[in-house]
Amino acid sequence: MYGIDLSDRRRSSSVAAVQCATQPWVEDPATGGSFMLLHVDRLSGLWVVRSRFGAGTVIEQHLHSGSVTAVTLAGSWGYPELGVRCGAGDYLVEEAGTVHSLAVHGEERVDIVFSILGSITYFHGDGTVSRIEDWRSVLDEYEVGCAALGLPARVIGSSSLH
């Protein structure tokens, strides 16, 4: 009806998957948690990361240059100064330019998948910048962490970077 050849294999050539059950977790020096990088897109600046933070974790205030979405797989966390709280199964959307910290609630570790556009600027308590991260710096950290474990870093989009 629309003239699409459904047998054309080029229509399925752009599908990629990461097997989280075998994907390495590496230490996150920025948060004290652990993470696995799932996807980077150097053209759009998108990076998708699965993060785990322990009970009581508080991540310093930070600003996202682009929008963020998150799906909570386990635990309870939120943005205290914004009155936002998420639990298992919840979906969050954050507009670019929002400033907040992140706090883990309860005694359970959280497990969250974040899709992040652009960079994150982290701030010390006095408002000065402590660090900036983006898809490239996180990919570098992930590759170093995987190498230290003797494991390959399998990240969707990273093979096109080299």
C-alpha positions as CSV (number, residue, x, y, z in Angstrom):
1,M,0.0,0.0,0.0
2,Y,2.8,2.4,0.8
3,G,5.5,0.8,-1.4
4,I,7.7,-0.3,1.5
5,D,9.7,-3.5,0.8
6,L,9.5,-5.3,4.2
7,S,12.0,-7.9,3.0
8,D,14.7,-5.2,2.6
9,R,17.4,-6.2,5.2
10,R,18.7,-2.6,5.3
11,R,15.6,-1.9,7.4
12,S,16.9,-4.1,10.2
13,S,20.6,-3.3,9.9
14,S,20.6,-0.5,12.5
15,V,19.4,-2.7,15.4
16,A,21.9,-3.3,18.3
17,A,21.5,-4.7,21.8
18,V,23.5,-4.7,25.0
19,Q,23.1,-7.8,27.2
20,C,23.0,-6.2,30.7
21,A,23.4,-9.6,32.3
22,T,26.9,-9.8,31.0
23,Q,27.8,-6.1,30.7
24,P,30.5,-5.1,33.1
25,W,29.7,-2.8,36.1
26,V,32.5,-0.4,36.8
27,E,33.1,2.0,39.7
28,D,31.8,5.5,39.2
29,P,34.5,7.8,40.7
30,A,32.1,10.8,40.5
31,T,29.3,9.2,42.7
32,G,30.8,6.3,44.6
33,G,28.3,4.0,42.9
34,S,28.8,1.8,39.9
35,F,27.6,2.0,36.3
36,M,27.5,0.4,32.9
37,L,27.5,2.5,29.8
38,L,24.9,1.2,27.3
39,H,24.9,3.7,24.4
40,V,26.6,6.8,23.1
41,D,25.7,8.9,20.1
42,R,28.4,11.3,19.2
43,L,26.2,13.3,16.8
44,S,23.4,14.1,19.2
45,G,25.4,14.0,22.4
46,L,23.1,11.3,23.9
47,W,24.4,8.8,26.4
48,V,22.5,6.0,28.1
49,V,23.9,4.7,31.4
50,R,22.6,2.3,34.0
51,S,23.6,3.4,37.5
52,R,23.5,1.8,40.9
53,F,23.8,3.9,44.0
54,G,24.0,2.6,47.6
55,A,21.6,3.5,50.4
56,G,22.3,7.0,51.8
57,T,24.1,8.2,48.6
58,V,23.8,11.9,48.0
59,I,25.2,13.3,44.7
60,E,26.1,16.9,44.7
61,Q,24.1,19.6,42.9
62,H,24.5,19.5,39.2
63,L,23.0,21.0,36.0
64,H,22.1,19.1,32.8
65,S,22.7,21.0,29.5
66,G,20.1,18.8,27.8
67,S,17.1,16.8,28.8
68,V,17.2,13.6,30.9
69,T,14.9,10.7,31.2
70,A,15.1,7.9,33.8
71,V,13.5,4.6,34.5
72,T,13.9,3.2,38.0
73,L,14.5,-0.5,38.1
74,A,14.9,-0.8,41.9
75,G,15.0,1.3,45.0
76,S,13.8,4.8,45.8
77,W,15.6,8.1,45.0
78,G,14.8,11.6,44.2
79,Y,15.7,15.3,43.9
80,P,15.2,16.6,47.5
81,E,15.1,20.3,46.7
82,L,12.5,19.8,44.0
83,G,10.2,17.4,46.0
84,V,10.6,14.7,43.4
85,R,10.7,11.1,44.5
86,C,10.9,7.9,42.3
87,G,10.5,4.2,43.0
88,A,10.7,1.0,41.1
89,G,8.8,1.2,37.8
90,D,8.7,5.1,37.8
91,Y,9.7,7.2,34.8
92,L,11.1,10.7,35.1
93,V,11.6,13.5,32.6
94,E,13.8,16.4,33.4
95,E,14.1,19.5,31.3
96,A,17.5,21.0,30.2
97,G,18.9,23.5,32.7
98,T,17.4,22.0,35.8
99,V,19.7,22.2,38.9
100,H,19.3,19.6,41.6
101,S,21.1,17.0,43.8
102,L,20.2,13.3,43.9
103,A,19.5,11.4,47.1
104,V,18.9,7.7,47.6
105,H,16.0,7.0,50.1
106,G,15.6,3.9,52.3
107,E,18.0,1.0,52.9
108,E,17.9,-0.5,49.3
109,R,20.4,0.2,46.6
110,V,18.8,2.0,43.6
111,D,19.2,0.8,40.0
112,I,18.3,3.4,37.4
113,V,18.6,3.8,33.6
114,F,19.3,7.4,32.6
115,S,19.2,8.7,29.0
116,I,21.1,12.0,29.0
117,L,21.5,14.6,26.3
118,G,24.5,16.8,26.5
119,S,26.7,17.4,29.5
120,I,26.4,17.4,33.3
121,T,28.1,20.2,35.3
122,Y,28.6,19.3,39.0
123,F,29.1,22.0,41.7
124,H,30.9,22.2,45.0
125,G,28.8,23.5,47.9
126,D,30.1,27.1,47.3
127,G,28.8,27.0,43.7
128,T,32.1,26.5,41.9
129,V,32.3,23.8,39.3
130,S,33.8,20.5,40.5
131,R,33.7,18.7,37.2
132,I,31.9,18.4,33.9
133,E,31.1,15.1,32.2
134,D,29.6,14.2,28.8
135,W,29.3,11.1,26.6
136,R,33.0,11.2,25.7
137,S,34.4,11.5,29.3
138,V,32.0,8.8,30.5
139,L,32.9,6.5,27.6
140,D,36.6,7.0,28.5
141,E,35.9,6.2,32.2
142,Y,33.9,3.1,31.2
143,E,36.6,1.8,28.8
144,V,39.3,2.3,31.5
145,G,37.1,0.6,34.1
146,C,36.4,-2.4,31.8
147,A,40.1,-2.7,30.9
148,A,41.0,-2.8,34.6
149,L,38.6,-5.8,34.9
150,G,40.1,-7.4,31.9
151,L,36.8,-7.2,30.0
152,P,35.7,-5.5,26.8
153,A,33.6,-2.4,26.9
154,R,30.6,-3.2,24.6
155,V,28.8,0.1,24.1
156,I,26.4,0.8,21.3
157,G,27.8,3.6,19.2
158,S,31.3,3.3,20.5
159,S,32.7,1.3,17.5
160,S,32.0,4.2,15.2
161,L,34.3,6.4,17.4
162,H,37.6,4.7,16.6
